Amino acid sequence: MPLYTYKAINARGEMLDGQMEAASNAEVAVRLQEQGHLPVEARLASEGGGMPVWRRLFKPRPFAGERLVQFTQQLATLLGAGQPLDRALTILLELPEDETARRVVSDVRDAVRGGTSLSTALERQHGTFSRLYVNMVRAGEVGGSLHETLSRLADYLERSRAMQGRVINALIYPAILLVMVGLSLLFLLGYVVPQFAQMYESLDAPLPAFTRVVLGVGLFVRDWWIVLLVVPALLLLWFDRKRRDPVFREALDGWLLRRRFFGGLVAKIETARLARTLGTLVKNGVPLMAALGIAQKVMDNRVLAADVAAAAEEVKNGVALSTALARGKRFPRLALQMIQVGEESGALDTMLVKTAETFEHQTALALDRMLAALVPIVTVVLAGLVGMVVMAVLTPLYDLTSSIG
């Protein structure tokens, strides 16, 4: 079924944002009303309109990142120690400092006390818990091993968070370096260089062509510095909005995959995410077809997600998973071979987890190498630019001093 995003008002008068699988937006409205909410808006998630990045930064989810990992680990520990589910949730209710998070746990506990299953109670929390999370909990309930499933889920979330953190950490230092040196270069061109331009103009001295170019750039930066700051900001806002357009996003993801430097890294990251998700779900009893549907939603690259969707259709018709994924010719050959071995040996779930570990290790090495190469390159290039500006404005002064001496 298609995925819808919705807005609704609950009984407390609060605006809720979430996602729900349904046959139509009318069904979304009916299900929200059954939960005691007033539907405001429902649209297909594929139509875009998602929350901008800056709004997500200032409106974090009540359970995300480390908080979600801790909640899952603590719930698994309490259930493993023999605590009843409602008692475990009551204990966890006292742990979050955030009022929104406590309210979520309270709603889940009240629903469980009313006879609702934990997976259904989590699903009703307006997109707070992902489809993967809800489906794994449901599989654990059916299999009678909820605490073991929650332990595996916590491990999955921790590994996914670590992978995401590694990617972000690899980009933070080069980004800070670019911004700081860029601002320094802007100050040098917009403030320091025009001072030399006025001095050389008063001396009426002949200047080299390169010096004249740098002085002209400096005068332009001094007069139009606000434009040089506003235009990149507007471009970022445009890109953030355009990025939520499915057609543009798919074209961008395809372009990234075709790049020699980034394409292989993106493929490894997405392969590790796909294998980890599928392996965790299948190991916990989720059928392969359902696991593929969930894994498709977890992936960030739309082109690879489309390949997974196409593979799911072929798997439905009896084609092996490794063969179906190979059709798109985008997933690494090693991953396909490992999945094929898992299918032939009857241990697909175990081999998927090993595939994830292999590509997580390869991704870590690739990121470390990229960072080791990128930082010196960026430093040398930016230092070279600053050095060229300094030489351009000081060389004529040195020549004048030498001629006078």
KOLNUVEX-973716 format. One record per residue (C-alpha): residue in one letter; x, y, z. Coordinates in nm, 2 decimals, decimal comma, padded with zeros to 4 digits, m for minus. Layout:
BEGIN
<pt filo="A" c1="X" c2="Y" c3="Z"/>
...
***
This chain:
BEGIN
<pt filo="M" c1="00,00" c2="00,00" c3="00,00"/>
<pt filo="P" c1="00,12" c2="00,36" c3="m00,06"/>
<pt filo="L" c1="00,27" c2="00,57" c3="00,22"/>
<pt filo="Y" c1="00,08" c2="00,89" c3="00,32"/>
<pt filo="T" c1="00,20" c2="01,18" c3="00,53"/>
<pt filo="Y" c1="m00,07" c2="01,35" c3="00,74"/>
<pt filo="K" c1="m00,15" c2="01,63" c3="00,98"/>
<pt filo="A" c1="m00,41" c2="01,59" c3="01,25"/>
<pt filo="I" c1="m00,52" c2="01,75" c3="01,58"/>
<pt filo="N" c1="m00,54" c2="01,53" c3="01,88"/>
<pt filo="A" c1="m00,78" c2="01,56" c3="02,18"/>
<pt filo="R" c1="m00,53" c2="01,79" c3="02,35"/>
<pt filo="G" c1="m00,55" c2="02,03" c3="02,06"/>
<pt filo="E" c1="m00,19" c2="01,96" c3="01,95"/>
<pt filo="M" c1="m00,09" c2="01,93" c3="01,58"/>
<pt filo="L" c1="00,04" c2="01,59" c3="01,49"/>
<pt filo="D" c1="00,26" c2="01,51" c3="01,19"/>
<pt filo="G" c1="00,31" c2="01,15" c3="01,09"/>
<pt filo="Q" c1="00,31" c2="00,88" c3="00,82"/>
<pt filo="M" c1="00,07" c2="00,59" c3="00,76"/>
<pt filo="E" c1="00,02" c2="00,32" c3="00,50"/>
<pt filo="A" c1="m00,33" c2="00,32" c3="00,35"/>
<pt filo="A" c1="m00,52" c2="00,25" c3="00,03"/>
<pt filo="S" c1="m00,63" c2="00,61" c3="00,00"/>
<pt filo="N" c1="m00,62" c2="00,94" c3="00,18"/>
<pt filo="A" c1="m00,99" c2="00,88" c3="00,28"/>
<pt filo="E" c1="m00,87" c2="00,57" c3="00,46"/>
<pt filo="V" c1="m00,61" c2="00,78" c3="00,64"/>
<pt filo="A" c1="m00,88" c2="01,02" c3="00,76"/>
<pt filo="V" c1="m01,10" c2="00,73" c3="00,88"/>
<pt filo="R" c1="m00,82" c2="00,57" c3="01,08"/>
<pt filo="L" c1="m00,72" c2="00,90" c3="01,23"/>
<pt filo="Q" c1="m01,08" c2="00,96" c3="01,34"/>
<pt filo="E" c1="m01,09" c2="00,61" c3="01,49"/>
<pt filo="Q" c1="m00,79" c2="00,71" c3="01,70"/>
<pt filo="G" c1="m00,97" c2="01,02" c3="01,83"/>
<pt filo="H" c1="m00,79" c2="01,27" c3="01,61"/>
<pt filo="L" c1="m00,92" c2="01,54" c3="01,37"/>
<pt filo="P" c1="m00,77" c2="01,49" c3="01,03"/>
<pt filo="V" c1="m00,63" c2="01,81" c3="00,87"/>
<pt filo="E" c1="m00,43" c2="01,70" c3="00,57"/>
<pt filo="A" c1="m00,33" c2="01,37" c3="00,40"/>
<pt filo="R" c1="m00,11" c2="01,34" c3="00,09"/>
<pt filo="L" c1="00,11" c2="01,08" c3="m00,07"/>
<pt filo="A" c1="00,46" c2="01,08" c3="00,07"/>
<pt filo="S" c1="00,60" c2="01,05" c3="m00,29"/>
<pt filo="E" c1="00,45" c2="01,39" c3="m00,37"/>
<pt filo="G" c1="00,71" c2="01,56" c3="m00,16"/>
<pt filo="G" c1="00,62" c2="01,84" c3="00,08"/>
<pt filo="G" c1="00,83" c2="01,69" c3="00,35"/>
<pt filo="M" c1="00,96" c2="01,90" c3="00,64"/>
<pt filo="P" c1="01,25" c2="02,12" c3="00,55"/>
<pt filo="V" c1="01,59" c2="02,05" c3="00,71"/>
<pt filo="W" c1="01,59" c2="02,36" c3="00,92"/>
<pt filo="R" c1="01,25" c2="02,28" c3="01,06"/>
<pt filo="R" c1="01,36" c2="01,92" c3="01,15"/>
<pt filo="L" c1="01,66" c2="02,07" c3="01,33"/>
<pt filo="F" c1="01,43" c2="02,28" c3="01,56"/>
<pt filo="K" c1="01,15" c2="02,02" c3="01,58"/>
<pt filo="P" c1="01,33" c2="01,69" c3="01,66"/>
<pt filo="R" c1="01,13" c2="01,37" c3="01,70"/>
<pt filo="P" c1="01,06" c2="01,26" c3="02,06"/>
<pt filo="F" c1="01,23" c2="00,93" c3="01,99"/>
<pt filo="A" c1="01,53" c2="00,94" c3="01,76"/>
<pt filo="G" c1="01,90" c2="00,86" c3="01,76"/>
<pt filo="E" c1="02,05" c2="00,77" c3="02,10"/>
<pt filo="R" c1="01,72" c2="00,82" c3="02,28"/>
<pt filo="L" c1="01,55" c2="00,55" c3="02,07"/>
<pt filo="V" c1="01,84" c2="00,31" c3="02,12"/>
<pt filo="Q" c1="01,83" c2="00,36" c3="02,49"/>
<pt filo="F" c1="01,45" c2="00,31" c3="02,51"/>
<pt filo="T" c1="01,48" c2="m00,01" c3="02,31"/>
<pt filo="Q" c1="01,77" c2="m00,15" c3="02,51"/>
<pt filo="Q" c1="01,60" c2="m00,07" c3="02,84"/>
<pt filo="L" c1="01,27" c2="m00,22" c3="02,74"/>
<pt filo="A" c1="01,45" c2="m00,54" c3="02,62"/>
<pt filo="T" c1="01,64" c2="m00,56" c3="02,95"/>
<pt filo="L" c1="01,32" c2="m00,52" c3="03,16"/>
<pt filo="L" c1="01,13" c2="m00,78" c3="02,95"/>
<pt filo="G" c1="01,42" c2="m01,02" c3="02,97"/>
<pt filo="A" c1="01,43" c2="m00,98" c3="03,35"/>
<pt filo="G" c1="01,07" c2="m01,10" c3="03,36"/>
<pt filo="Q" c1="00,88" c2="m00,77" c3="03,40"/>
<pt filo="P" c1="00,53" c2="m00,76" c3="03,25"/>
<pt filo="L" c1="00,51" c2="m00,52" c3="02,95"/>
<pt filo="D" c1="00,29" c2="m00,26" c3="03,11"/>
<pt filo="R" c1="00,51" c2="m00,26" c3="03,42"/>
<pt filo="A" c1="00,82" c2="m00,22" c3="03,20"/>
<pt filo="L" c1="00,66" c2="00,08" c3="03,02"/>
<pt filo="T" c1="00,56" c2="00,23" c3="03,36"/>
<pt filo="I" c1="00,93" c2="00,22" c3="03,47"/>
<pt filo="L" c1="01,05" c2="00,37" c3="03,14"/>
<pt filo="L" c1="00,79" c2="00,64" c3="03,18"/>
<pt filo="E" c1="01,00" c2="00,80" c3="03,45"/>
<pt filo="L" c1="01,32" c2="00,81" c3="03,25"/>
<pt filo="P" c1="01,28" c2="01,06" c3="02,97"/>
<pt filo="E" c1="01,33" c2="01,42" c3="03,06"/>
<pt filo="D" c1="01,14" c2="01,55" c3="02,76"/>
<pt filo="E" c1="00,77" c2="01,59" c3="02,82"/>
<pt filo="T" c1="00,68" c2="01,48" c3="02,46"/>
<pt filo="A" c1="00,87" c2="01,16" c3="02,50"/>
<pt filo="R" c1="00,70" c2="01,09" c3="02,83"/>
<pt filo="R" c1="00,36" c2="01,15" c3="02,67"/>
<pt filo="V" c1="00,45" c2="00,90" c3="02,40"/>
<pt filo="V" c1="00,55" c2="00,63" c3="02,65"/>
<pt filo="S" c1="00,23" c2="00,70" c3="02,85"/>
<pt filo="D" c1="00,01" c2="00,67" c3="02,54"/>
<pt filo="V" c1="00,18" c2="00,34" c3="02,45"/>
<pt filo="R" c1="00,14" c2="00,20" c3="02,81"/>
<pt filo="D" c1="m00,23" c2="00,30" c3="02,83"/>
<pt filo="A" c1="m00,29" c2="00,13" c3="02,49"/>
<pt filo="V" c1="m00,12" c2="m00,19" c3="02,61"/>
<pt filo="R" c1="m00,32" c2="m00,19" c3="02,93"/>
<pt filo="G" c1="m00,63" c2="m00,16" c3="02,72"/>
<pt filo="G" c1="m00,55" c2="m00,48" c3="02,54"/>
<pt filo="T" c1="m00,37" c2="m00,35" c3="02,24"/>
<pt filo="S" c1="m00,05" c2="m00,52" c3="02,12"/>
<pt filo="L" c1="00,28" c2="m00,32" c3="02,16"/>
<pt filo="S" c1="00,33" c2="m00,31" c3="01,78"/>
<pt filo="T" c1="m00,02" c2="m00,16" c3="01,72"/>
<pt filo="A" c1="00,04" c2="00,09" c3="02,01"/>
<pt filo="L" c1="00,37" c2="00,20" c3="01,86"/>
<pt filo="E" c1="00,21" c2="00,23" c3="01,51"/>
<pt filo="R" c1="m00,05" c2="00,47" c3="01,64"/>
<pt filo="Q" c1="00,22" c2="00,72" c3="01,76"/>
<pt filo="H" c1="00,19" c2="00,93" c3="01,45"/>
<pt filo="G" c1="00,52" c2="00,82" c3="01,27"/>
<pt filo="T" c1="00,73" c2="00,84" c3="01,59"/>
<pt filo="F" c1="00,84" c2="00,48" c3="01,54"/>
<pt filo="S" c1="00,94" c2="00,37" c3="01,19"/>
<pt filo="R" c1="00,78" c2="00,09" c3="00,99"/>
<pt filo="L" c1="01,09" c2="m00,12" c3="01,04"/>
<pt filo="Y" c1="01,07" c2="m00,07" c3="01,42"/>
<pt filo="V" c1="00,70" c2="m00,16" c3="01,43"/>
<pt filo="N" c1="00,73" c2="m00,46" c3="01,20"/>
<pt filo="M" c1="01,02" c2="m00,61" c3="01,40"/>
<pt filo="V" c1="00,82" c2="m00,57" c3="01,72"/>
<pt filo="R" c1="00,52" c2="m00,73" c3="01,56"/>
<pt filo="A" c1="00,74" c2="m01,02" c3="01,44"/>
<pt filo="G" c1="00,88" c2="m01,06" c3="01,79"/>
<pt filo="E" c1="00,52" c2="m01,07" c3="01,93"/>
<pt filo="V" c1="00,42" c2="m01,34" c3="01,69"/>
<pt filo="G" c1="00,74" c2="m01,54" c3="01,76"/>
<pt filo="G" c1="00,70" c2="m01,51" c3="02,13"/>
<pt filo="S" c1="01,05" c2="m01,36" c3="02,17"/>
<pt filo="L" c1="00,99" c2="m00,99" c3="02,21"/>
<pt filo="H" c1="01,28" c2="m00,92" c3="02,44"/>
<pt filo="E" c1="01,53" c2="m01,09" c3="02,20"/>
<pt filo="T" c1="01,38" c2="m00,91" c3="01,91"/>
<pt filo="L" c1="01,41" c2="m00,58" c3="02,09"/>
<pt filo="S" c1="01,78" c2="m00,66" c3="02,17"/>
<pt filo="R" c1="01,85" c2="m00,72" c3="01,80"/>
<pt filo="L" c1="01,66" c2="m00,41" c3="01,71"/>
<pt filo="A" c1="01,86" c2="m00,20" c3="01,95"/>
<pt filo="D" c1="02,18" c2="m00,35" c3="01,80"/>
<pt filo="Y" c1="02,05" c2="m00,26" c3="01,45"/>
<pt filo="L" c1="01,97" c2="00,10" c3="01,55"/>
<pt filo="E" c1="02,31" c2="00,14" c3="01,72"/>
<pt filo="R" c1="02,50" c2="00,02" c3="01,41"/>
<pt filo="S" c1="02,29" c2="00,23" c3="01,18"/>
<pt filo="R" c1="02,34" c2="00,53" c3="01,40"/>
<pt filo="A" c1="02,72" c2="00,46" c3="01,41"/>
<pt filo="M" c1="02,73" c2="00,44" c3="01,03"/>
<pt filo="Q" c1="02,54" c2="00,76" c3="00,99"/>
<pt filo="G" c1="02,76" c2="00,93" c3="01,25"/>
<pt filo="R" c1="03,08" c2="00,81" c3="01,07"/>
<pt filo="V" c1="02,96" c2="00,97" c3="00,74"/>
<pt filo="I" c1="02,87" c2="01,30" c3="00,91"/>
<pt filo="N" c1="03,19" c2="01,31" c3="01,11"/>
<pt filo="A" c1="03,39" c2="01,25" c3="00,79"/>
<pt filo="L" c1="03,23" c2="01,56" c3="00,63"/>
<pt filo="I" c1="03,23" c2="01,80" c3="00,93"/>
<pt filo="Y" c1="03,60" c2="01,90" c3="00,93"/>
<pt filo="P" c1="03,62" c2="01,97" c3="00,56"/>
<pt filo="A" c1="03,30" c2="02,17" c3="00,57"/>
<pt filo="I" c1="03,42" c2="02,38" c3="00,87"/>
<pt filo="L" c1="03,75" c2="02,43" c3="00,69"/>
<pt filo="L" c1="03,58" c2="02,55" c3="00,37"/>
<pt filo="V" c1="03,35" c2="02,79" c3="00,56"/>
<pt filo="M" c1="03,62" c2="02,94" c3="00,78"/>
<pt filo="V" c1="03,88" c2="02,98" c3="00,50"/>
<pt filo="G" c1="03,61" c2="03,10" c3="00,27"/>
<pt filo="L" c1="03,51" c2="03,38" c3="00,51"/>
<pt filo="S" c1="03,87" c2="03,47" c3="00,57"/>
<pt filo="L" c1="03,92" c2="03,50" c3="00,19"/>
<pt filo="L" c1="03,61" c2="03,71" c3="00,17"/>
<pt filo="F" c1="03,74" c2="03,94" c3="00,44"/>
<pt filo="L" c1="04,08" c2="03,96" c3="00,27"/>
<pt filo="L" c1="03,93" c2="04,04" c3="m00,07"/>
<pt filo="G" c1="03,66" c2="04,27" c3="00,06"/>
<pt filo="Y" c1="03,85" c2="04,47" c3="00,32"/>
<pt filo="V" c1="04,23" c2="04,44" c3="00,29"/>
<pt filo="V" c1="04,27" c2="04,43" c3="m00,09"/>
<pt filo="P" c1="04,06" c2="04,76" c3="m00,15"/>
<pt filo="Q" c1="04,30" c2="04,94" c3="00,09"/>
<pt filo="F" c1="04,59" c2="04,84" c3="m00,14"/>
<pt filo="A" c1="04,38" c2="04,94" c3="m00,44"/>
<pt filo="Q" c1="04,34" c2="05,30" c3="m00,31"/>
<pt filo="M" c1="04,71" c2="05,32" c3="m00,23"/>
<pt filo="Y" c1="04,82" c2="05,20" c3="m00,57"/>
<pt filo="E" c1="04,57" c2="05,44" c3="m00,73"/>
<pt filo="S" c1="04,72" c2="05,73" c3="m00,54"/>
<pt filo="L" c1="05,07" c2="05,63" c3="m00,64"/>
<pt filo="D" c1="04,97" c2="05,59" c3="m01,01"/>
<pt filo="A" c1="05,21" c2="05,30" c3="m01,04"/>
<pt filo="P" c1="05,20" c2="05,05" c3="m01,32"/>
<pt filo="L" c1="05,06" c2="04,72" c3="m01,20"/>
<pt filo="P" c1="05,09" c2="04,36" c3="m01,33"/>
<pt filo="A" c1="04,78" c2="04,22" c3="m01,50"/>
<pt filo="F" c1="04,73" c2="03,96" c3="m01,23"/>
<pt filo="T" c1="04,74" c2="04,23" c3="m00,96"/>
<pt filo="R" c1="04,48" c2="04,44" c3="m01,14"/>
<pt filo="V" c1="04,25" c2="04,14" c3="m01,16"/>
<pt filo="V" c1="04,28" c2="04,07" c3="m00,79"/>
<pt filo="L" c1="04,22" c2="04,44" c3="m00,71"/>
<pt filo="G" c1="03,92" c2="04,44" c3="m00,93"/>
<pt filo="V" c1="03,78" c2="04,13" c3="m00,76"/>
<pt filo="G" c1="03,85" c2="04,29" c3="m00,42"/>
<pt filo="L" c1="03,65" c2="04,60" c3="m00,52"/>
<pt filo="F" c1="03,37" c2="04,39" c3="m00,64"/>
<pt filo="V" c1="03,36" c2="04,19" c3="m00,31"/>
<pt filo="R" c1="03,36" c2="04,52" c3="m00,11"/>
<pt filo="D" c1="03,07" c2="04,66" c3="m00,31"/>
<pt filo="W" c1="02,86" c2="04,34" c3="m00,34"/>
<pt filo="W" c1="02,96" c2="04,13" c3="m00,04"/>
<pt filo="I" c1="02,60" c2="04,11" c3="00,07"/>
<pt filo="V" c1="02,51" c2="03,95" c3="m00,26"/>
<pt filo="L" c1="02,79" c2="03,70" c3="m00,22"/>
<pt filo="L" c1="02,64" c2="03,59" c3="00,12"/>
<pt filo="V" c1="02,27" c2="03,60" c3="00,02"/>
<pt filo="V" c1="02,30" c2="03,41" c3="m00,31"/>
<pt filo="P" c1="02,46" c2="03,09" c3="m00,16"/>
<pt filo="A" c1="02,19" c2="03,10" c3="00,12"/>
<pt filo="L" c1="01,92" c2="03,13" c3="m00,14"/>
<pt filo="L" c1="02,07" c2="02,85" c3="m00,34"/>
<pt filo="L" c1="02,08" c2="02,62" c3="m00,03"/>
<pt filo="L" c1="01,71" c2="02,70" c3="00,04"/>
<pt filo="W" c1="01,63" c2="02,63" c3="m00,33"/>
<pt filo="F" c1="01,82" c2="02,30" c3="m00,31"/>
<pt filo="D" c1="01,65" c2="02,20" c3="00,01"/>
<pt filo="R" c1="01,31" c2="02,26" c3="m00,15"/>
<pt filo="K" c1="01,40" c2="02,10" c3="m00,48"/>
<pt filo="R" c1="01,55" c2="01,80" c3="m00,30"/>
<pt filo="R" c1="01,20" c2="01,70" c3="m00,19"/>
<pt filo="D" c1="01,08" c2="01,68" c3="m00,55"/>
<pt filo="P" c1="01,08" c2="01,30" c3="m00,63"/>
<pt filo="V" c1="01,19" c2="01,36" c3="m00,99"/>
<pt filo="F" c1="01,48" c2="01,59" c3="m00,90"/>
<pt filo="R" c1="01,59" c2="01,36" c3="m00,61"/>
<pt filo="E" c1="01,60" c2="01,06" c3="m00,83"/>
<pt filo="A" c1="01,80" c2="01,24" c3="m01,10"/>
<pt filo="L" c1="02,04" c2="01,37" c3="m00,83"/>
<pt filo="D" c1="02,08" c2="01,02" c3="m00,67"/>
<pt filo="G" c1="02,15" c2="00,87" c3="m01,02"/>
<pt filo="W" c1="02,41" c2="01,14" c3="m01,09"/>
<pt filo="L" c1="02,58" c2="01,07" c3="m00,76"/>
<pt filo="L" c1="02,60" c2="00,70" c3="m00,84"/>
<pt filo="R" c1="02,76" c2="00,77" c3="m01,17"/>
<pt filo="R" c1="03,04" c2="00,98" c3="m01,02"/>
<pt filo="R" c1="03,37" c2="00,79" c3="m01,00"/>
<pt filo="F" c1="03,47" c2="00,93" c3="m00,66"/>
<pt filo="F" c1="03,14" c2="00,93" c3="m00,48"/>
<pt filo="G" c1="02,94" c2="00,65" c3="m00,66"/>
<pt filo="G" c1="03,12" c2="00,36" c3="m00,51"/>
<pt filo="L" c1="03,10" c2="00,50" c3="m00,16"/>
<pt filo="V" c1="02,73" c2="00,57" c3="m00,19"/>
<pt filo="A" c1="02,67" c2="00,21" c3="m00,33"/>
<pt filo="K" c1="02,86" c2="00,06" c3="m00,03"/>
<pt filo="I" c1="02,68" c2="00,27" c3="00,23"/>
<pt filo="E" c1="02,34" c2="00,18" c3="00,08"/>
<pt filo="T" c1="02,44" c2="m00,19" c3="00,04"/>
<pt filo="A" c1="02,53" c2="m00,21" c3="00,40"/>
<pt filo="R" c1="02,20" c2="m00,04" c3="00,50"/>
<pt filo="L" c1="02,00" c2="m00,27" c3="00,28"/>
<pt filo="A" c1="02,18" c2="m00,59" c3="00,40"/>
<pt filo="R" c1="02,16" c2="m00,49" c3="00,77"/>
<pt filo="T" c1="01,79" c2="m00,41" c3="00,74"/>
<pt filo="L" c1="01,70" c2="m00,73" c3="00,54"/>
<pt filo="G" c1="01,91" c2="m00,95" c3="00,76"/>
<pt filo="T" c1="01,77" c2="m00,82" c3="01,09"/>
<pt filo="L" c1="01,41" c2="m00,84" c3="00,96"/>
<pt filo="V" c1="01,44" c2="m01,19" c3="00,81"/>
<pt filo="K" c1="01,63" c2="m01,32" c3="01,12"/>
<pt filo="N" c1="01,33" c2="m01,20" c3="01,33"/>
<pt filo="G" c1="01,07" c2="m01,38" c3="01,13"/>
<pt filo="V" c1="00,96" c2="m01,11" c3="00,89"/>
<pt filo="P" c1="00,88" c2="m01,26" c3="00,54"/>
<pt filo="L" c1="01,12" c2="m01,16" c3="00,27"/>
<pt filo="M" c1="00,87" c2="m00,97" c3="00,06"/>
<pt filo="A" c1="00,76" c2="m00,76" c3="00,36"/>
<pt filo="A" c1="01,13" c2="m00,71" c3="00,45"/>
<pt filo="L" c1="01,21" c2="m00,58" c3="00,10"/>
<pt filo="G" c1="00,92" c2="m00,34" c3="00,12"/>
<pt filo="I" c1="01,05" c2="m00,20" c3="00,45"/>
<pt filo="A" c1="01,41" c2="m00,19" c3="00,34"/>
<pt filo="Q" c1="01,32" c2="00,00" c3="00,03"/>
<pt filo="K" c1="01,18" c2="00,28" c3="00,25"/>
<pt filo="V" c1="01,49" c2="00,28" c3="00,47"/>
<pt filo="M" c1="01,73" c2="00,35" c3="00,18"/>
<pt filo="D" c1="01,83" c2="00,71" c3="00,11"/>
<pt filo="N" c1="01,92" c2="00,67" c3="m00,26"/>
<pt filo="R" c1="01,61" c2="00,67" c3="m00,46"/>
<pt filo="V" c1="01,77" c2="00,50" c3="m00,76"/>
<pt filo="L" c1="01,89" c2="00,20" c3="m00,55"/>
<pt filo="A" c1="01,55" c2="00,20" c3="m00,37"/>
<pt filo="A" c1="01,38" c2="00,17" c3="m00,71"/>
<pt filo="D" c1="01,61" c2="m00,13" c3="m00,79"/>
<pt filo="V" c1="01,51" c2="m00,29" c3="m00,47"/>
<pt filo="A" c1="01,14" c2="m00,24" c3="m00,55"/>
<pt filo="A" c1="01,19" c2="m00,39" c3="m00,90"/>
<pt filo="A" c1="01,38" c2="m00,68" c3="m00,74"/>
<pt filo="A" c1="01,09" c2="m00,74" c3="m00,50"/>
<pt filo="E" c1="00,85" c2="m00,78" c3="m00,79"/>
<pt filo="E" c1="01,08" c2="m01,04" c3="m00,94"/>
<pt filo="V" c1="01,13" c2="m01,22" c3="m00,61"/>
<pt filo="K" c1="00,75" c2="m01,24" c3="m00,59"/>
<pt filo="N" c1="00,76" c2="m01,43" c3="m00,92"/>
<pt filo="G" c1="01,01" c2="m01,68" c3="m00,79"/>
<pt filo="V" c1="01,34" c2="m01,52" c3="m00,90"/>
<pt filo="A" c1="01,63" c2="m01,54" c3="m00,65"/>
<pt filo="L" c1="01,70" c2="m01,23" c3="m00,46"/>
<pt filo="S" c1="02,07" c2="m01,21" c3="m00,57"/>
<pt filo="T" c1="01,96" c2="m01,25" c3="m00,94"/>
<pt filo="A" c1="01,69" c2="m00,99" c3="m00,90"/>
<pt filo="L" c1="01,92" c2="m00,73" c3="m00,74"/>
<pt filo="A" c1="02,18" c2="m00,79" c3="m01,01"/>
<pt filo="R" c1="01,94" c2="m00,67" c3="m01,28"/>
<pt filo="G" c1="02,00" c2="m00,31" c3="m01,21"/>
<pt filo="K" c1="02,38" c2="m00,35" c3="m01,22"/>
<pt filo="R" c1="02,43" c2="m00,10" c3="m00,94"/>
<pt filo="F" c1="02,49" c2="m00,31" c3="m00,63"/>
<pt filo="P" c1="02,84" c2="m00,43" c3="m00,57"/>
<pt filo="R" c1="02,92" c2="m00,77" c3="m00,71"/>
<pt filo="L" c1="03,07" c2="m00,90" c3="m00,38"/>
<pt filo="A" c1="02,74" c2="m00,83" c3="m00,21"/>
<pt filo="L" c1="02,54" c2="m01,02" c3="m00,47"/>
<pt filo="Q" c1="02,78" c2="m01,31" c3="m00,45"/>
<pt filo="M" c1="02,75" c2="m01,33" c3="m00,07"/>
<pt filo="I" c1="02,36" c2="m01,31" c3="m00,09"/>
<pt filo="Q" c1="02,37" c2="m01,59" c3="m00,35"/>
<pt filo="V" c1="02,58" c2="m01,81" c3="m00,12"/>
<pt filo="G" c1="02,32" c2="m01,74" c3="00,16"/>
<pt filo="E" c1="02,04" c2="m01,84" c3="m00,06"/>
<pt filo="E" c1="02,21" c2="m02,16" c3="m00,18"/>
<pt filo="S" c1="02,31" c2="m02,26" c3="00,18"/>
<pt filo="G" c1="01,97" c2="m02,18" c3="00,33"/>
<pt filo="A" c1="02,12" c2="m01,92" c3="00,56"/>
<pt filo="L" c1="02,01" c2="m01,60" c3="00,39"/>
<pt filo="D" c1="01,96" c2="m01,41" c3="00,71"/>
<pt filo="T" c1="02,30" c2="m01,49" c3="00,85"/>
<pt filo="M" c1="02,47" c2="m01,41" c3="00,51"/>
<pt filo="L" c1="02,29" c2="m01,08" c3="00,49"/>
<pt filo="V" c1="02,42" c2="m00,98" c3="00,83"/>
<pt filo="K" c1="02,77" c2="m01,08" c3="00,72"/>
<pt filo="T" c1="02,73" c2="m00,88" c3="00,40"/>
<pt filo="A" c1="02,63" c2="m00,58" c3="00,61"/>
<pt filo="E" c1="02,94" c2="m00,62" c3="00,84"/>
<pt filo="T" c1="03,16" c2="m00,65" c3="00,53"/>
<pt filo="F" c1="03,04" c2="m00,34" c3="00,36"/>
<pt filo="E" c1="03,02" c2="m00,14" c3="00,69"/>
<pt filo="H" c1="03,39" c2="m00,22" c3="00,73"/>
<pt filo="Q" c1="03,46" c2="m00,12" c3="00,37"/>
<pt filo="T" c1="03,27" c2="00,20" c3="00,41"/>
<pt filo="A" c1="03,46" c2="00,29" c3="00,72"/>
<pt filo="L" c1="03,79" c2="00,23" c3="00,54"/>
<pt filo="A" c1="03,67" c2="00,43" c3="00,24"/>
<pt filo="L" c1="03,56" c2="00,72" c3="00,46"/>
<pt filo="D" c1="03,89" c2="00,73" c3="00,65"/>
<pt filo="R" c1="04,08" c2="00,73" c3="00,32"/>
<pt filo="M" c1="03,86" c2="01,00" c3="00,18"/>
<pt filo="L" c1="03,91" c2="01,22" c3="00,49"/>
<pt filo="A" c1="04,28" c2="01,16" c3="00,49"/>
<pt filo="A" c1="04,30" c2="01,27" c3="00,13"/>
<pt filo="L" c1="04,04" c2="01,54" c3="00,13"/>
<pt filo="V" c1="04,16" c2="01,75" c3="00,42"/>
<pt filo="P" c1="04,52" c2="01,81" c3="00,29"/>
<pt filo="I" c1="04,38" c2="01,88" c3="m00,06"/>
<pt filo="V" c1="04,13" c2="02,14" c3="00,07"/>
<pt filo="T" c1="04,39" c2="02,29" c3="00,29"/>
<pt filo="V" c1="04,65" c2="02,32" c3="00,02"/>
<pt filo="V" c1="04,40" c2="02,46" c3="m00,24"/>
<pt filo="L" c1="04,26" c2="02,72" c3="00,00"/>
<pt filo="A" c1="04,60" c2="02,82" c3="00,13"/>
<pt filo="G" c1="04,72" c2="02,85" c3="m00,23"/>
<pt filo="L" c1="04,43" c2="03,09" c3="m00,30"/>
<pt filo="V" c1="04,51" c2="03,30" c3="00,00"/>
<pt filo="G" c1="04,88" c2="03,30" c3="m00,09"/>
<pt filo="M" c1="04,80" c2="03,41" c3="m00,45"/>
<pt filo="V" c1="04,60" c2="03,71" c3="m00,32"/>
<pt filo="V" c1="04,87" c2="03,81" c3="m00,08"/>
<pt filo="M" c1="05,14" c2="03,79" c3="m00,35"/>
<pt filo="A" c1="04,93" c2="03,98" c3="m00,60"/>
<pt filo="V" c1="04,89" c2="04,28" c3="m00,37"/>
<pt filo="L" c1="05,23" c2="04,28" c3="m00,21"/>
<pt filo="T" c1="05,45" c2="04,22" c3="m00,52"/>
<pt filo="P" c1="05,40" c2="04,57" c3="m00,67"/>
<pt filo="L" c1="05,47" c2="04,72" c3="m00,33"/>
<pt filo="Y" c1="05,80" c2="04,52" c3="m00,32"/>
<pt filo="D" c1="05,89" c2="04,63" c3="m00,67"/>
<pt filo="L" c1="05,82" c2="05,00" c3="m00,58"/>
<pt filo="T" c1="06,03" c2="04,97" c3="m00,27"/>
<pt filo="S" c1="06,32" c2="04,81" c3="m00,46"/>
<pt filo="S" c1="06,31" c2="05,07" c3="m00,73"/>
<pt filo="I" c1="06,32" c2="05,35" c3="m00,48"/>
<pt filo="G" c1="06,61" c2="05,19" c3="m00,29"/>
***
